Amino acid sequence: MNTVTRPRILVVGAGFAGVECVRRLERKLSPDEADVTLVTPFAYQLYLPLLPQVASGVLTPQSIAVSLRRSKKYRTRIIPGGAIGVDLKSKVCVIRTITDQIVNEPYDYIVLAPGSVTRTFDIPGLTDHAFGMKTLAEAAYVRDHVISQLDLADASQDPDERASRLQFVVVGGGYAGTETAACLQRLTHAAVKRYPRLDPGLIKWHLIDIAPKLMPELGDKLGSSAQEILRRRGIEISLGTSIAKAGPEEVTFTDGRVIPTRTLIWTAGVVASPLIATLGAETVKGRLAVAPEMNLPGNDGVFALGDSAAVPDLAKGDDGAMCPPTAQHALRQGKHVADNVIAALRGQSMQRYVHKDLGLVVDLGGTDAVSKPLGIELRGLPAQAVARGYHWSALRTNVAKTRVMTNWLLNAVAGDDFVRTGFQTRKAARLKDFEYTDAYLTPEQVREHIEGAGRRD
């Protein structure tokens, strides 16, 4: 018998959008007004923009994994798992728990913030041989892998093997790719001093992108400054180029070049979570088409935001522009959706989402950075101060802020020990092994599962 009398609010995803939504709901709703449930595989919010610094060892993994249970007043029920399907008609979300159990979670209001997954293309060998940079496990794994290449090159007597292990390829000229290449190049540049048998000149980093410019959002001047910083460090930048095929020991570029390498890092953009496709609703480039209030037209109690929702960017007018998948928008959308869920629950009118972009920051490691806060172009130390100040202030808890600041100071003073932590095992873990994109159901499978569960009950 169903004894639930309070409205059930289900939030899917613990990224910036989902966590901000839950925090706002907890602050503004009384305990007897609604039950809030959060679906996430991990009980932490990952501060994604600092992931390259984890890969390079500047920050420890724990410092950017902000605990959801840190608050003493935290009353949200957490289901440890991932949503793999939603039936809008029956108002049921299908969840696969971390123990591989499949459970049905009914709701009255659902907030879809499942985020995004790495965008891949039908390139031979890509998912089998490339590393991603989207999760905490991937960042820790990539760090171990890069250091292991130095170890193996140092031990090798074969000059060809040594050369291939010391070449690294990063695909993607956006923020993630550029910062990843910049931070990891600094890691290898510093580490090679501890390997007297290795020729530093053999270490080569390649950053490639099919677009004609790196980080076009920065504008021509700052984009050119970023390119100059990277080239001065010895990173080879190839634009208008992508990957034709990938193998275990070499990568072929679309311009015909063949690069012997054991390290291919793929950061060429993101797409909405496959969960969105299970709804059978209208999408815009894979993202769920929502109204300016971030609700799904024609479906009461359904909201979507963040990377998986095509939220109209009203700050740019009514020309059809959509909010970009940035942390800045996700944070503000999370609060706004919570307010609209509460308004819907209380029978009040919902408000449209409008937010003007506050600027961009790119941390290239050390004292190298470019930033554009409020349209002001900065380079070098001022840009670095703005970039790190922005990231530091955006961390949700004082514990996280303390850990990050301590890590930054310790790394600046003492450097790195270049220790592998054990993620690098005999079994490789590539793109296909981390994001479980084959775990989702089709709309038909969702309905069949729910109907089958109903018959069993």
Secondary structure, 3 states (H helix, E strand, C coil): CCCCCCCEEEEECCCHHHHHHHHHHHHHCCCCCCEEEEEECCCEEECHHHHHHHHCCCCCHHHHEEECCCCCCCCCEEEEEEEEEEECCCCEEEEEECCCCEEEEECCEEEECCCEEECCCCCCCHHHHCECCCCHHHHHHHHHHHHHHHHHHHHCCCHHHHHHHCEEEEECCCHHHHHHHHHHHHHHHHHHHHCCCCCHHHCEEEEEECCCCCCHHHCHHHHHHHHHHHHHCCCEEEECCCEEEECCCEEEECCCCEEECCEEEECCCEEECHHHHHHCCCEECCEEECCCCCECCCCCCEEECHHHEECECHHHCCCCCECCCCHHHHHHHHHHHHHHHHHHHCCCCCCCCCCCCCEEEEECCCCCEEEEECCCCEEHHHHHHHHHHHHHHHCCCHHHHHHHHHHHHHHHHHCCCCCCCCCCCCCCCCHHHHCCCCCCCCHHHHHHHHHHHHHHC
